[in-house]
Amino acid sequence: MYELISATPSPYARKVRIALIEKGIPFTLRTEVPWHGTTATPAYNPLEKLPVLVLPDGNGIYESRFILEWLEVKHPAPRLLPDTAEEVLAAREVEVIADGICDAVVLLFFERMREAPSAEWMARQRRKVEGGVRALAERATDGFMVGGRFGLADIAAGTVLRYLSVRFAEYDWAAQYPALAAMSTRLEARPSFAATVPVPQTIVEKVV
Ligand SMILES: N[C@@H](CCC(=O)N[C@@H](CS(=O)(=O)O)C(=O)NCC(=O)O)C(=O)O
């Protein structure tokens, strides 16, 4: 059986959890705080980040985009990529935008923990979040994002949007982009989303 090393707020891990559930793949969830000394992450990922999909042979697959690609190869049905090559590129572009927003939120989150946070650095990260959400809004539809059926783009966009309310709640993107908010609400009603709602975690060790 697969084991997924995850964290309660992690949007990257949530993408993988949703894909595993959507594909009906059984797995055990190992919830950690990757910044605590007790984390198992470095034993499987030299980049020391979760999610890590631990295989039955004990090897770890890491980097959420790669884990999703790996799952698409090893467990192709149901397919989470669109049908045409052009649509696959469009879905991957949505994932690039979504992951990029998450990366900026993480950088902002830790900058705020510093004794003397840099206002310039935080403004730069906020710009990336707002620019990324604008790019997602430009791609929002009243159905699924790419190719007319649920897939990678919806997983990536849905997870980052819900993550913002956990780690960047002061940004009211939903008021600014009603179509995006409606899309997020639709996605959060899916069982795979309802089973993986992000919640904050308590980090007790000094990180920065
Ligand atoms: N690009 C990576 C990013 C993963 C990531 O940043 N994970 C965080 C945890 S969380 O922000 O997703 O909750 C982590 O393990 N950070 C540990 C570290 O940066 O050393 C992916 O997509 O898997």
The ligand as a Tripos MOL2 file, in Angstrom:
@<TRIPOS>MOLECULE
LIG
   23    22     1     0     0
SMALL
NO_CHARGES

@<TRIPOS>ATOM
      1 N1          7.2690   22.1690   -5.1080 N.3       1 LIG1
      2 C1          6.9460   21.3410   -3.9940 C.3       1 LIG1
      3 C2          6.5930   22.2230   -2.8130 C.3       1 LIG1
      4 C3          6.2700   21.4350   -1.5580 C.3       1 LIG1
      5 C4          6.4090   22.2570   -0.2890 C.2       1 LIG1
      6 O1          6.8130   23.4250   -0.3200 O.2       1 LIG1
      7 N2          6.0730   21.6070    0.8460 N.am      1 LIG1
      8 C5          6.2600   22.2350    2.1690 C.3       1 LIG1
      9 C6          5.1170   21.9060    3.1020 C.3       1 LIG1
     10 S1          3.6480   22.7350    2.7110 S.O2      1 LIG1
     11 O2          4.0000   24.1570    2.5270 O.2       1 LIG1
     12 O3          3.1420   22.1620    1.4950 O.2       1 LIG1
     13 O4          2.7390   22.5510    3.8510 O.3       1 LIG1
     14 C7          7.5240   21.6670    2.7690 C.2       1 LIG1
     15 O5          7.6390   20.4560    2.8740 O.2       1 LIG1
     16 N3          8.4340   22.5610    3.1950 N.am      1 LIG1
     17 C8          9.6410   22.1110    3.8790 C.3       1 LIG1
     18 C9         10.8170   22.9470    3.4320 C.2       1 LIG1
     19 O6         10.6090   23.8590    2.6220 O.co2     1 LIG1
     20 O7         11.9400   22.6840    3.9020 O.co2     1 LIG1
     21 C10         5.7850   20.3990   -4.3540 C.2       1 LIG1
     22 O8          4.9890   20.8060   -5.2020 O.co2     1 LIG1
     23 O9          5.6990   19.2870   -3.8140 O.co2     1 LIG1
@<TRIPOS>BOND
     1     1     2 1
     2     2     3 1
     3     2    21 1
     4     3     4 1
     5     4     5 1
     6     5     6 2
     7     5     7 1
     8     7     8 1
     9     8     9 1
    10     8    14 1
    11     9    10 1
    12    10    11 2
    13    10    12 2
    14    10    13 1
    15    14    15 2
    16    14    16 1
    17    16    17 1
    18    17    18 1
    19    18    19 2
    20    18    20 1
    21    21    22 2
    22    21    23 1
@<TRIPOS>SUBSTRUCTURE
     1 LIG1         1 GROUP 0 **** ****
